[in-house]
Amino acid sequence: MPHSDTVAVHAGEPAIDRKDAPITPDIAVGSASGYPDLKTLDAAMAEHRGYGRWGTENHRQLEAAVASLEANGLDTRLDAVAVGSGMAAIAVALMSEMNAGDHVVAAHDCYGTTLTFVRNDLSRFGITSSIVDFQDLDAVKRAVTDRTRVLLCEMCTNPLIRVPDLEALAGIAHDAGALLLVDNTVPTPALSQPFRWGADVVIYSATKNLSGHADVIGGVVIGRASWLDAARVFAHTFGPTLGPFDAWLTLRGIRTLSLRMQRHTENALRLAHYLERHRAVSRVNYPALESSPFCARARRLLPAGAGALLSFELAGGKPALESMIRRLRLVRLMPSLGNVATTISHPASTSHRGLDAAERARAGISDALLRCSVGIEHPDDLLADFEAALS
């Protein structure tokens, strides 16, 4: 079995079965294919080929690559379907599994738009939800009902970077006959394989570190092949189609995933240590820090590192935060994460603005909290930029 670094470089490569086969995949931009006769057309339609909404060869290459990364070293066969965004991946995973009258238990520290979808949108289709603290396993157990079909959480939560006990959560889900759905966007398969710890479905916002260059909007759903077949049919009908160029760009980004995540992780840990010691900083959230309550669990579930994302609060509150943002030169303010360059975001204004003040407080999202997606710059330059901005 090749190492996951090798899988990332080669998975989804086009077959060398034609004259002058390209090393880099072609981009299939046509919305539909043409056929010489009814028999050939009928065969293509039966296999859901030949129409862009069902995916192109670019989608199939990306899906094969991500499924290979997730399954590497595991005795299980996984499949994947690529969709138009991370939220599309959440929607496809949940709505292909659940019917009216069913129930989902979601972690209260999930991405803000995920919680908005679970709480406000699924209810319109007769699906109920409970939103609880997944660090409190007793609270999770109490929330489960005989109609619970899915437990939903994030690995390295956004923006507090909390690490859930996936093995325990998988046990709770499976005892109830439910699935454990894990959003693995932050660590990526380079650092975390949730199926190893009992997950049934994994989703990615390919917009983030999976593609890694801030030039893609996309998502991926991964599951065991028997389950994924139904999710793929739902996605093809529902229609959150990923563009072929976005599929191509995401696969291009995956080729350097292991190298990027190694540098992201090294820089993030160094920046977290620096911020933790700085007099202007009152709190740093990063699970690889020895001061983190999630340090021991991160070492077990994330042995290669905790990823690019950290968050912190300034002792001077929001005014100090605004002053620091204006002084930064390398680091830019933006509402997303996962670029090769370091960026910061204000969760209360962006990812969690759909929650009211009480909900943000319950999730630990203060107005003074900044999220930092650490890039691959030279760490000395990165620290110098923060030093000047915090002075």
N, C-alpha and C positions, 0 to 999 in steps of 0.2 A: 504494500500500500504506500503510494508516494506521500511525502510530507505535504501538509496543507499549503505551504508556500509554493510548492511545485504545482499543486492542483490549481491554485489561483492563476498561475501563469498560463496553463495549458487547457483548463476546462472550457468546454464550449467552442474549441477551435474548429474551423471549417474542415471537413474531410478533404483529403488530398485524392480526390477521385475524378479529376478532370484535368485537361491540359492547362498548364500554367495556373494551377490553383493558387489563390492569393494566400499570403501569410496572415494578413489582416482581413477580417470578414468584409464582404461587400455590404452595402446598405441597400435594403429592398424598399424603395420609396413608392412603388405602385400600390394603389388601394385594392386592386383585384388582379387576378391572373386570367389569361385567356386559354381556351381549350379547343382542340381540333374537332371534337365530336361529343355527343351526349354521354357516351360510356365513360370517357375520361373525365368529363365534368361531374358526372354522378359519383365516381370514385373519390374525387377531391372533396365534394360536399359531404360525403359520408365520413371522411376523416377530418372534417373541419379545417380544410386547407384552401388556399386560394382567395381568401377575402381578408382584408387588413384588420378588421375587428377581431378576427380569430388569431391574429398574430402572424408574424413573418419568420423567416429563418433567423433574423436578428433576435427576435423574442425567444425562439427555441434555444439559441446559443446561450443567451443570458440565463434562461431558466435552468439549463443543464449545468452551467457553471455554479450558480448559487446552490442548487441541490447537491452538487458534488462536494462543495465546501462544507455544507451542513452535515452531510452523511459521512465525511471522511473519518475513517477509523471506527465507525459504528456498524453494527451488524443489522442494518435496516436499509430499505430502499425508500428514498425520498424523491418527491417530484415538486415542481414549482410552477407558479403562474405569475407572469409579470403584468403589472397594471399601472395606471396612470399617475399614482401618487401614493405616499404612505397612508393617507387617510382612505384612499380607495382600497388599499390592502386590508386595513382594519375593517372596512365595510364588507368587503367580499368574504373575509374570514368569518365574521360574525353572522352575516345574513344568509350565507350558504349553509350554516349549521343550525340556525334558529328559526322557529315559527312563532306565530301569535300564541301568547300564553306562556312562552318559555321565559327564562330568567337568566341574567348574567350578573356575576359578581366582579366588579372592577376595582383595581387599586386606586385609592384616592390621590396618589401622586403620579398618575399617568399624565401624559401630555395633555394640556388643557383642551385642545380640540377633540381629542379622543373622549374625554369625559363629557364634553358638550354633546357629542354624537350619541354616546351611550345613554345619557340622561334625557336629552331632549328629542332626539330623532328616532331612536329605536322605539320609544314609547308610542309614537304615532302608528307603529305597525303592531301594537299589542304586545311588545316585548318589554318586560319589566327589568329593573336593575337595582342593585345595591352597591353603593360605593363606600368602601371601608379601607382601613389601614392594613395593608398586607403584611406589615411587620408584626401585627397582632394576630397570630394564627387562630386564637380562640374567637376573635371577632370574625375572621373569615369563615370558620366553621358555623358560627351562629347565623351568618348571612345566607348560607346554603339552604336551599329548599328542595322539595322533590321535583321542581320544575327547572332547577338550575342546569344549564347545558354547557356553560363556559365560565372559567375563571380567567381573568385578563390582567396581566401585569407587564411591567417593563423590566428588562435587565439593565441595570445602571440607569435609574430613573432620571428624567429630564424635568427640572434642572438641579435636583438635590443629590443626584448620583447615589441613591440608596440601592443596596443590593438585596434582592429578595431571596428567601430560602426556597429555591426552586424544588428541591426534593420533597420538602414538607408540603408545599402547595400542590405538587403533582399527586401526592398521596391523598390530600383532601379532595381534589377534583375527581380522582379515579374512584375513591370510595363512594362518591355521589353519582357515579356514572357520567361525569362531565369531562370536558376537555380543558387542558391548561394551554392557553394561548399566550405566548411571550413575544413582546416587541423587543427585538434584539438590535435595534438601530444603532445605539450608542457604541457598544463594544465591537460590533460586526462579527462575522464568523471567524475572522483572524484571531480574535481573543476569546470568543465564547461560542459554545455549541449547546444551546438549551435542550436539544433532544437527548443529550448525554445525561441530563439531570431529570428527565421525565416529562418534558414538554411534548405536547401533541401537535401543535401548530406554532410556527414561528413566522413573524412578519418583519419586513424592513421598509423603512422609508429610504429608497435608493437615492433620494435627493441628498442624503447626508454622506457619511464617510464611505459608504459602499462604492459610490461613484467618485466622490472625494474632491471634485474640482468646482463646485458651485455652478454647474452648468446643466443640471438635469433636474427634472421633476419626475419622480417615478416611485414605484413600490413593488414589492415581491411578497408572495404568500408561499410558504413551504410546508408540506405535510407528507405523511405517508401516502404512497401512490393511490391506495384505495380511497382515502378521504379526499385527496386532491382532485381526483377526477370530477367529483361533484362540484367542488369549488371552481374548477376551470369552466365547467358548463355554465355555472351561474355568472362568472365573469364575462364569458362570451355573450351571454344574453343581456346582462345588465349594462355592459358596454364601456367600462372605464379603461379604454384602450391606451396602452403606452405607445408613444410614437416610435417608429423604427430607429430614428436617429438617436433618441434618448436611450433605447435599448443598446445601441452600438456604443454610445458614450459610456454607459454604465459598465459594459463588459470591458471596455478600454481601461476604465478606472480600476476594475478588479485586478487587472494584470499586475498592478503595483500595490495592491492592498496590504500585503504583509509588510513590505518595506515602509509604507506610509504609516501604518498603525504602530509599528515599532518606534518610529521617530515621534509621532504624535504622543505616544505614551511616555517616552523618556522626557520630552519637553513638558508635558502636563505635570508629571511628578516633580520635576525641578521647579516649575512655577508655583505649584501648590506649597512646596517647602518654603519658597521665598515669601509668598503671601502670608503663610502661617506665622512667620517671624516678624512681619512688618507691623510697626506700631499703629498704622492707619487702618489695619484690617482687623475686624472683630470676630470673623468666622470664616472658615474655609471648608467646603464640602468636596472631599475627594477620597474614595474608599481605600486607596493605597497608602494614605497617611496613617501612621501608627496611632494617631489621636482619634481616628475615625471609628465609630462603633461598628462599622462594617469591614474593618481591616481583615480580621481572621476569615470571614466568609469570602471576601474578595480573593484572598490568597488561595482558597480552595477552589472556587468556581472560576476565577480569572487568573490562573497562574502566570500567564504571559503579560499581565498588566491590565489596568483598569480603563484604558482608553483615553480619548482626547478631551473629554468634557469635565469641567470642574465649575464650581460656583463659589462666590464669596460675598460677604457684606462688609461695608466700610463703617468704622466707628462713628464717622461724622454723618451717617445717614444719607438720604437722597441728595442733599446739597453737595456733599463731598463726592458722591458718585458722579453727579453732573460735571463737577470740576475736573475729575479724573478723565472722563470721556473726552472733554474738550482738549486735554493736554496730550492724549495719545496720538502718536504719529504713524507707527506701523500697524497698530491694531484698529480695526474699523468696527463700527456699530452696525449691526444688521439683524434682521428678524429670524435668521435661520442658523444652521451650524454645519460643520463637516467639510470645510474648505481646506486647501493646503495652507492657506494663510490663516493666522490667528484672528478670530473675530470675537466680539462680545455682544451680548443681547440683554435686554431688560425684560425678564419674564412677565412681570406685572403689566407691561405695556404691549406684549406680543403674544407669546405662546399661551399665557394664562389670562388674557384680558377678558375671555368669555366667562370666567368665573367671577362671582361677586366677592366683595372684600372678605366676608366671613369664610367663604370656601378657600380663597387664597391663603388666609391665615391658617386654616386647618391643614392645608397642604405645605405650610412652611414657606410660602412665597411672600416675602415682605417687599415693600417699595424700595428698600435699600439693597435688594439682592441683584447681583449681576451674574450672568452665566458666561463662561469663557470656553470657546471651542479652540483648543490650542493647536496651532499649525506646525509646520515642519521647518520654520526658520531656524537659523542658528540660535541656540538658547541664550547666548550672551546678548545678542541684539534685542531679543524679546524681553529679557529681564531689564535691560537698560531702558526700554520704552516704558515699562511699568514703573521703574524707579523714578524717572523724570516726571511721569504723570502723577505719582503719589506724593511727590515732595511737597 
